[in-house]
Amino acid sequence: MLKISGTGERIYTAGIYLILVFVFIITFYPFWNIFVLSLNSASDTIRGGIAFWPRVFSLESYVQILSEEEIINGLKVTVLRTIVGAPLTVLVVSLLAYALSKRDLVGRRPLSLFFIFTMYFGGGLIPYYMILKSVHLIDTFSVYIIPNLMNVFFVIIVRTFMQELPGEVEESARMDGANDLQIYWRIIMPICLPVLVTIGLFSAINQWNSWFDSHVFTYKPELKTLQAVLVKILNQYQTQDFTSSRDQMADSVKRMAVSPDSIRMAATMVATLPIILIYPFLQRYFVKGLTLGAVKS
């Protein structure tokens, strides 16, 4: 076997670190640039040359964004659908995965194939809309929750994780008189915490970032999510318009303090930062949940 000398090993390690630093810079810098521009005075930004730090610090873009009632309402709806939808998705997915993980379940294989079939084939947007309308979900908050309760990909991940658990765990619990629900809640759920947190994080991100369902399936302004409002802002500011067009930004000071670009940057940060700040608290579960499934007992 070819051995790398001490000097060669150091050069190799340095090369790996340089590649990782380069990848980090090209992926992180666009986000950082948006953040910097959102904190810089709009009247100064037009001069260009801002790269790593705000040249003239200003919070006017954030003040303008957060003073909009539409933004605040959209933030409330998005937060609510995330904290309600993600836990319910984890509950429904884990219950189905627990049932499908039982090898003695009657019709287990046809049921699994039925769910997998739905991953690859769908009726399209119009039939989907008609179904939602027939069950009276259109223009209701439930349209954000009920259709997203089931995710077959999540079910497959959790089912695979549960199948790798030692069978003796359940057998000992049954000998102590526990039924299926008690085993699921008191034993399986705590053991599967890493993978459940992982799919919970994925579900929360999907709920937070979703805008299409709000755009298509709701009409009431009070049901619009933050992402849908953000899309509206980005589109309107491309034509020098804004949701506060009733005021037309008549104040000349405000005209100098904000610009279409600064508003777009600030709105993007408001919609992005909350979910990014949550990730560090769940990182250890996230990494563990992704790696444990690859190790068989």
N, C-alpha and C positions, 0 to 999 in steps of 0.2 A: 504493500500500500504506500502511496506517495505521501510523505510527511512534509508539512510546511514548516520551515525554519522559524525561529523567533522573529526575525526581521520581516520575513514574508508574511507571517501571521498578523503582525501589527499593520502592515500595509493592507492586507486583505480586510482586516477589521475597520481600518480607517476608510477604505473604499466603501464598505457597506454603510457606515455612518454617513458618509458624504451623499450617497444615493438616497438614504432615508431623509436627510435634511433637505435635499433638493425636492423630493416628493412632498414633504411637509410644506415647503415654501410655496410651491406652485398650487397646492390645494388650499392652503390657509390664507394666502395673501389676497385673493379676490374678496373673501369675506371680510378681512381686516380693512381693505380699502373702502368697502361699503360703510363699515362702522366709522372710519375716520371721516369720510365725506358727510355722513349724517351729523357729525359733531362739529363740522366746520361752518363758518358763516357763509351763507349762499353768495353774498356779494363778493367774498374773497375767493370762493371756489372757482368762479369763472376765469380767474387768472391762470388756473392750472398749476401744475407742479407740486400738488399735494400727494405725498407717497406713503409716509409712515406715521404721521402724527398731524392732528389738526393744527393749522397755522393760526387761525383765528377761532378760538373755541366759542361755540354757540349752541344753545339748546332750543333755539327758536323752532326748528323743524319738529322736534319732539313735542314742544308746547302746542304747536299748530295741530299735530296729529292727535294728541291726547285730549285736545279741547273739542274734538269732533264727537258729537253724541253717537254717530253711526259707528265710529271706531270703538268706543267704549262698550256699546251694546254688542257689537260683533265679538269683542274680547270675552264678554260674559257668556255669550252663547257657546263660543269655542271651548272655554274652560269647562262649562257645564257638560257639554257633550263628551269631553275627554274624561272627566272624572266619573261620569256615569257609564259611558260606553265601554271604556277599557276594562274595568273590573267585571262587568257583565259578560263581555266577550271571553275573558279568562275563565269565568265560571262555566259558561255553556260549552266552550271548547274542551275544558278539562273533564266535564261530565261525559261528553260523547267519547272522548279519547279513552276514558276509564272503561266505558262499556265495550268499545271496540278492541281494547287490549286483552279482553277475556277470550282465550282460545276455545272455550266451550260455549261461546255465545252462538245461538242458533241463527244461521244466515249471516254470519260474520263476514265472510268473503263477499257475497253479493252486496251487502250494505257498504262495505269498503269501496267496492268498484263503483257503486252508485254515487258516492260522495266524490270519488276521484273524477268521475265522468264530468261532474259540474265544474271542475277546474279548467277543463279544456273546451267545453262547449256551453254556449249561452244563447238565449233568444234574441239578444240585442237590446238597444235602448228603448225602443217603442214598446215591445211587449213588457219589458221591465217596468216602464212607466205605467202601463195599463194595469199591471198587477198591483203596484203600489196604490194606484187610484182606487181599484176595486176594494182594497182593504182599508181605505180611508186614511192613508198615511201621507198623502200629498199635502203640503203646506202645514205640517205639524212637526213638532220637535221629535216625535217618535221616528220620523223618517231617517234621522241621524243614528238612531240606536238599533232598532229592530233589524233592518237589513244587514247590519254589520256584526250581528251577534255570532254568526257562523263564518269561520274561515277554515277551509279544508286543509290548507297548507299548515296552519297552526295545529290542527287536529292530528295530522300525520306526525309532526314533530313530537307532540306530547305523547301520542300513542306509542311511538317508538321508544321514547324515554321510559314509559311505564312498563313496557314489555321487557326491558332490561333489568328491572328490579327483581331481586331474589323472591321466588315464590314462597319461601319460608316465612316472609314477613306477614303475608296475608293469612297463611295457615295458622300461625301462632295467634293471630288476632281472632280468627274464627273459633279457635279452641277456647278462647276467653269469652266467647259469646257475642262478639261484635258482628253486626250485619254489614251489608254492602255499603250503606250510607255512612256508617260509623268508620268503616275501614277507609273509605274515600276521604272523609273530612279530617279524621284524626291521624291517619297514618300516611296515606298516599300524598295528600296535599302538602304536608310539611316536607316530605322527602323530595317532592318535585318542585320545591320553591324556586330553585335557580331557573329551570326551564319555563315555569309559569311567569316569573318576573320578566324573562326575555320576551315571551310573546305578549306580555302586558305592555312592555315598552314599545314593541312594534305596533301594537294596537293603538296605544296612546299617540304615537307619531302619525299613524294613519288618520286618526280622528282629528288631530290638531291641524294637519296639513290639508285635509280634504276641503275642497271648495266646489267641485263639480256638482255634488248632490245639493248643496245650498243654492247653486246657480240655476239648476234645472227643476228641482222638486219643491222649492219654496218660493213664495211671492211676497209674503209679509216682510216688511223691513226689519221687524223685531226678531225675525228668525234667521237673518243673514249672519253667517259666520265671519270671523275676522279675515280668513283667507279670501272669501268672496268679496268682502269690502276692499281688501288689498288689491285684488284684480281690478275692481272698479276704479280705484284710485290710480293705479298704474296706467290704465287705459285713458282715463280722463285727463291725467296730467300730460299725456303725450300730445294732447290737443290744447294744452294750457287751460284746462278746466279743472274743477275740483268739486267735491261734494258740498262744500260751503259756498257754492256759486251765488247763493242769495245775497252774500255780502260782497262778492266780487273782489275780496281782498282790497277794499278801498283805501285802507290806511297805507300811506306811502312807506312808512317804516317797515310794515310787514312785507311789502313788496321787495324791499331790499334784504330783509332778514331770511326769507325763504325763497326757494325756487322749485320748479318741477323736479329737478334732479335731487335736491336735498329732501324733498317730501317723499320721493320714491325710496331713497336710501333709509330714511327714518322709519317709514312704514314697513319696509322689509325687515329691519332690525326688531321692531316691535312684534312682528309675527314670528320671528325666528328665535330670538333669545330665550324665551321661557322654556321651550322644549330642550334647548341646548344646556341650560343651567340644571335641568333635572337629571341629565344623563350621568354626571359624575357620582351621584348618590346611588345609582343602580348599576354602575359599571362592573362591580365585582360579581353581581348576580348574572349580568349580561354575558361576561366572558365565560363564567362557569357553565352557564346554560348552553352555550354554543359548543363547548368542548366535551362535556360529560356524555352527550349522546353518542359520541364516537368511540367511547370506551365500554366494552361489554364486560359484564360481571363474570 
